[in-house]
Amino acid sequence: MSSTRPNCFKCRHFFITHQQDHPYGCQAMGFKSKQLPSLVAKQSSGMECQLFTPK
């Protein structure tokens, strides 16, 4: 298993929201956050993002 986190900026599900409080979003997981979605996924589940899809 890889020890590196998926790069959200290279994922087709990642988007910039342009909202100051929640600037990053993930369409696959359906949320917006202050942190990159891959980091939130790791903190929430203990696993690396399983929905990463390269652009």
Secondary structure by P-SEA (a helix, b strand, c coil): ccccccccccccccccccccccccccccccccccccaaaaaaaaccccccccccc
